């Protein structure tokens, strides 16, 4: 599948925390180390995500906030 998003990070799921509606998915990548994706619980279930899965985090954003 080809995507327009240029920010694609390959990694491994290190944890899935399910809430009532949303879920936190921790993904270990080379840099910065670990990122957390907040997605719907339904998406976690449809993808069958679990610890140890190889995944791609695809980041498409129209806004980036930088602080110092």
Buried (B, 14 or more C-beta within 10 A) or exposed (E): EEEEEEEEBEBEBBEBEEEEEBBBBBBEBEEEEEBEBEBEBEEBEEEEBEEEBEBEBEEEEEEEEEEE
